[in-house]
Amino acid sequence: MLSRARLRAVVVALAIGVLPLTAPAVAGANPRCGSTLAHSVRLTANMICRISDGLDVGRSGITINLDGHTIKGQSGSSSHYGIYNSGYRDVTIENGTVRNFEDGIHEEHSNGSKIVHVTVHDSYEAGILYQLSKHGVIDHVGVFGTRQGIFLYENRLVNVTDSTSNHNLIYGLYDYGSASKVNHVNASFNDDYGFYLEYPVAYTSSEPYTLENSTGNDNGYAGFYVYNNVPPHSEYQADLIGNTANDNEDYGLYAEYWAQGRHNHAAGNSVSNCYRVPGCS
């Protein structure tokens, strides 16, 4: 039993914040390359994974915290993924860098999963591939020097916000057949397209796919390209709001059929600044 004096000292220390209420978390050793994770991890050092995936998700609800470290694959070529999640929900990947994999982060058939504060470099296919999933978040990510930037496929409300995808070989951001929102994304200096939306799906019964407050400058073909949006007011329609598209080699903002739009700005594009995108000056 503590003496009265000792007990008083403990109470005072807690009151002024000298003693922690709980023991601080202690990070263990890094998992091995190619590990399938059944619990949350926080990296303590960089990982180099030349002949396997970096890390595979093996349970719902876990967090992979890179804690400022890098998972690096094989320079030159790779058939592996930096971080792979197939079918697990509510997974968070955060706070670090993934480099030199086929896909930096590959996410599919998930629900409620997040990729936040992650940078991906030099993927041989997609920097981030996120497909056949719903209610996901891609936020504060950077994708650079990959083939296909941020690649989205048939998702429902996997939203991309406050991110950058520059200097990629084809797309900054590509999305096929999704119902989503893209907001405050910079997709510039890509060899072909900044943003490429194909069959954009209404995210509610009455509201279209929304791409807003984003920038697509200095791309090799178009800043914003909306394809197979079908005639206005159909299931496949996009609303472009408050975007900027300057100095692209062909189009600033292009839609195959008339899209919805307002408050967009485009200048210095070689073929057309605004093609079938209203509210553009």
C-alpha positions as CSV (number, residue, x, y, z in Angstrom):
1,M,0.0,0.0,0.0
2,L,1.2,3.5,-0.9
3,S,2.1,5.8,2.0
4,R,0.0,8.9,2.4
5,A,2.9,11.0,1.2
6,R,3.6,8.8,-1.8
7,L,-0.1,8.7,-2.8
8,R,-0.2,12.5,-2.6
9,A,2.8,12.7,-4.9
10,V,1.2,10.5,-7.5
11,V,-2.0,12.5,-7.4
12,V,-0.1,15.8,-7.9
13,A,2.0,14.3,-10.7
14,L,-1.2,13.1,-12.6
15,A,-2.7,16.5,-12.1
16,I,0.2,18.3,-13.8
17,G,0.8,15.7,-16.5
18,V,4.1,14.3,-15.2
19,L,2.9,10.6,-15.1
20,P,1.2,9.1,-18.2
21,L,-2.3,7.6,-17.7
22,T,-1.3,4.7,-19.8
23,A,2.0,3.2,-20.9
24,P,3.2,4.5,-24.3
25,A,2.9,2.3,-27.3
26,V,6.1,0.5,-28.2
27,A,6.6,-0.5,-31.8
28,G,7.9,-4.0,-32.4
29,A,10.2,-5.2,-35.2
30,N,9.0,-4.6,-38.8
31,P,7.1,-7.5,-40.3
32,R,8.9,-9.4,-43.0
33,C,8.3,-8.6,-46.7
34,G,5.3,-10.5,-48.0
35,S,3.8,-10.9,-44.6
36,T,0.0,-11.2,-44.3
37,L,-1.0,-9.0,-41.5
38,A,-3.6,-10.0,-38.9
39,H,-3.0,-7.0,-36.7
40,S,-2.1,-3.3,-36.9
41,V,1.6,-2.4,-37.4
42,R,3.8,0.6,-37.2
43,L,7.0,0.5,-39.1
44,T,10.2,1.2,-37.3
45,A,12.5,1.2,-40.4
46,N,12.4,1.2,-44.2
47,M,11.6,-2.1,-45.9
48,I,13.2,-3.4,-49.2
49,C,11.1,-6.1,-50.8
50,R,12.6,-7.2,-54.1
51,I,10.9,-10.6,-54.6
52,S,7.6,-10.3,-52.9
53,D,4.8,-7.9,-52.1
54,G,5.6,-5.4,-49.4
55,L,2.7,-6.2,-47.0
56,D,-0.6,-8.0,-47.5
57,V,-3.7,-7.2,-45.5
58,G,-5.1,-10.3,-43.7
59,R,-7.8,-8.9,-41.4
60,S,-10.4,-6.1,-41.4
61,G,-10.1,-3.1,-39.2
62,I,-6.3,-2.9,-39.0
63,T,-4.0,0.1,-39.6
64,I,-0.7,0.0,-41.5
65,N,1.2,3.0,-40.2
66,L,4.4,3.5,-42.2
67,D,5.4,6.2,-39.7
68,G,7.4,8.1,-42.2
69,H,9.2,5.1,-43.6
70,T,9.4,3.7,-47.2
71,I,8.5,0.3,-48.6
72,K,10.6,-0.2,-51.7
73,G,10.4,-2.9,-54.4
74,Q,12.6,-3.9,-57.3
75,S,13.9,-1.1,-59.5
76,G,13.4,-1.7,-63.1
77,S,10.5,-4.1,-63.0
78,S,8.2,-5.8,-60.5
79,S,5.2,-8.1,-60.5
80,H,4.4,-7.4,-56.9
81,Y,2.3,-4.9,-54.9
82,G,3.6,-2.6,-52.3
83,I,0.5,-3.0,-50.1
84,Y,-2.3,-5.3,-51.1
85,N,-5.8,-5.5,-49.7
86,S,-8.4,-7.8,-51.2
87,G,-11.7,-8.1,-49.4
88,Y,-11.0,-6.6,-46.0
89,R,-12.9,-3.6,-44.7
90,D,-12.1,-0.6,-42.6
91,V,-8.4,-0.8,-43.3
92,T,-6.2,2.3,-43.0
93,I,-2.9,2.8,-44.8
94,E,-1.1,5.9,-43.7
95,N,2.0,8.1,-43.2
96,G,4.8,7.0,-45.5
97,T,6.1,6.2,-49.0
98,V,5.8,3.2,-51.4
99,R,8.1,2.9,-54.3
100,N,9.0,0.6,-57.3
101,F,6.1,-1.9,-57.4
102,E,3.7,-3.0,-60.1
103,D,0.9,-1.2,-58.1
104,G,2.1,0.9,-55.1
105,I,-1.2,0.2,-53.3
106,H,-3.7,-2.2,-54.6
107,E,-7.2,-2.2,-53.0
108,E,-10.1,-4.2,-54.1
109,H,-13.5,-5.5,-52.8
110,S,-13.1,-3.4,-49.7
111,N,-15.5,-1.2,-47.7
112,G,-14.6,1.8,-45.7
113,S,-10.9,1.6,-46.2
114,K,-8.6,4.7,-46.2
115,I,-5.3,5.7,-47.8
116,V,-4.1,8.9,-46.2
117,H,-0.8,10.8,-46.2
118,V,0.9,8.4,-48.5
119,T,3.3,9.1,-51.4
120,V,3.8,6.6,-54.2
121,H,6.7,6.8,-56.7
122,D,7.7,4.9,-59.8
123,S,5.0,2.2,-60.0
124,Y,5.1,0.2,-63.2
125,E,1.3,0.2,-63.5
126,A,-0.8,2.2,-61.0
127,G,0.4,4.2,-58.2
128,I,-2.9,3.5,-56.4
129,L,-5.4,1.0,-57.8
130,Y,-8.7,1.1,-56.0
131,Q,-11.5,-1.0,-57.5
132,L,-14.8,-2.7,-56.9
133,S,-15.1,-1.1,-53.5
134,K,-17.3,1.4,-51.6
135,H,-17.1,4.1,-49.0
136,G,-13.4,4.6,-49.3
137,V,-11.1,7.5,-48.8
138,I,-8.0,8.6,-50.7
139,D,-6.8,11.8,-49.0
140,H,-3.6,13.8,-49.0
141,V,-1.8,11.3,-51.3
142,G,0.9,12.1,-53.8
143,V,1.5,9.9,-56.9
144,F,4.5,10.6,-59.1
145,G,6.4,8.8,-62.0
146,T,4.0,5.9,-62.4
147,R,2.2,4.6,-65.5
148,Q,-1.4,5.3,-64.5
149,G,-1.4,7.5,-61.5
150,I,-4.5,7.0,-59.4
151,F,-6.6,4.3,-61.1
152,L,-10.2,3.8,-60.0
153,Y,-12.6,1.2,-61.3
154,E,-16.3,0.6,-60.6
155,N,-16.3,2.0,-57.0
156,R,-19.2,3.5,-55.1
157,L,-18.2,6.6,-53.1
158,V,-14.5,6.1,-53.0
159,N,-13.7,9.8,-52.9
160,V,-10.4,11.4,-53.7
161,T,-9.5,14.7,-51.9
162,D,-6.6,17.1,-51.4
163,S,-4.1,15.0,-53.4
164,T,-1.6,15.3,-56.3
165,S,-0.8,13.0,-59.2
166,N,1.8,14.5,-61.5
167,H,4.4,13.4,-64.0
168,N,2.8,10.0,-64.8
169,L,3.0,8.3,-68.2
170,I,-0.7,8.2,-69.1
171,Y,-3.1,9.5,-66.5
172,G,-3.0,11.6,-63.4
173,L,-6.4,10.2,-62.3
174,Y,-8.5,7.7,-64.3
175,D,-11.9,6.5,-63.2
176,Y,-14.2,4.0,-64.9
177,G,-17.8,3.4,-64.0
178,S,-17.7,4.8,-60.5
179,A,-20.0,6.9,-58.4
180,S,-17.6,9.2,-56.6
181,K,-16.5,12.7,-55.8
182,V,-13.1,14.2,-56.6
183,N,-12.2,17.4,-54.9
184,H,-9.0,19.5,-54.7
185,V,-6.8,17.2,-56.8
186,N,-3.9,18.4,-58.9
187,A,-3.2,16.2,-62.0
188,S,-0.6,18.1,-64.1
189,F,2.4,17.4,-66.2
190,N,1.2,13.9,-67.2
191,D,2.1,12.6,-70.6
192,D,-1.5,12.2,-71.7
193,Y,-4.4,13.1,-69.4
194,G,-4.8,15.0,-66.2
195,F,-8.2,13.5,-65.4
196,Y,-10.0,10.9,-67.5
197,L,-13.5,9.9,-66.5
198,E,-15.3,7.1,-68.4
199,Y,-18.9,6.2,-67.7
200,P,-19.1,8.5,-64.6
201,V,-22.1,7.2,-62.6
202,A,-24.5,9.3,-60.5
203,Y,-23.6,8.9,-56.8
204,T,-27.3,9.3,-55.9
205,S,-30.4,8.9,-58.0
206,S,-30.3,12.5,-58.9
207,E,-26.8,13.8,-58.6
208,P,-23.9,13.2,-61.0
209,Y,-20.3,12.3,-60.5
210,T,-18.6,15.5,-59.2
211,L,-15.1,16.7,-60.1
212,E,-14.5,20.0,-58.5
213,N,-11.9,22.5,-57.4
214,S,-9.1,20.6,-59.2
215,T,-6.3,21.5,-61.6
216,G,-5.2,19.8,-64.8
217,N,-2.4,21.9,-66.4
218,D,0.4,21.1,-68.9
219,N,-0.7,17.6,-69.8
220,G,0.2,16.0,-73.1
221,Y,-3.4,15.7,-74.3
222,A,-6.2,17.0,-72.1
223,G,-6.6,18.5,-68.6
224,F,-10.1,17.0,-68.1
225,Y,-11.5,14.4,-70.4
226,V,-15.0,13.0,-69.9
227,Y,-15.8,10.0,-72.2
228,N,-19.0,7.9,-72.5
229,N,-20.9,10.3,-70.4
230,V,-23.9,9.7,-72.7
231,P,-26.4,12.6,-73.3
232,P,-27.2,14.9,-70.4
233,H,-29.3,13.7,-67.5
234,S,-28.6,10.1,-68.1
235,E,-27.2,7.6,-65.5
236,Y,-23.7,8.4,-66.8
237,Q,-23.0,12.1,-66.3
238,A,-20.4,14.3,-64.7
239,D,-20.5,17.7,-63.1
240,L,-17.3,19.8,-63.4
241,I,-17.2,22.7,-60.9
242,G,-14.5,25.3,-60.3
243,N,-11.7,23.5,-62.1
244,T,-8.7,25.0,-63.9
245,A,-7.2,23.6,-67.1
246,N,-4.3,25.6,-68.6
247,D,-1.7,25.0,-71.3
248,N,-2.6,21.4,-72.2
249,E,-1.5,20.1,-75.6
250,D,-5.0,19.6,-77.0
251,Y,-8.0,20.2,-74.7
252,G,-8.5,22.0,-71.4
253,L,-11.9,20.5,-70.5
254,Y,-13.5,18.0,-72.9
255,A,-16.7,16.0,-72.8
256,E,-17.9,13.6,-75.4
257,Y,-21.5,14.7,-74.8
258,W,-22.5,17.8,-73.0
259,A,-21.5,17.5,-69.4
260,Q,-22.7,19.7,-66.5
261,G,-20.4,22.4,-65.3
262,R,-19.9,25.9,-63.8
263,H,-17.1,28.2,-62.7
264,N,-14.4,26.4,-64.7
265,H,-11.4,28.2,-66.1
266,A,-9.3,27.3,-69.1
267,A,-6.6,29.1,-71.1
268,G,-3.7,28.4,-73.4
269,N,-4.9,25.0,-74.5
270,S,-3.8,24.1,-78.1
271,V,-7.1,22.8,-79.6
272,S,-9.9,24.0,-77.4
273,N,-10.2,25.4,-73.9
274,C,-13.8,24.2,-73.2
275,Y,-15.5,21.6,-75.4
276,R,-19.0,20.6,-74.3
277,V,-18.4,21.8,-70.8
278,P,-20.6,24.7,-69.8
279,G,-19.8,27.4,-67.4
280,C,-16.2,27.6,-68.6
281,S,-14.2,30.7,-69.4
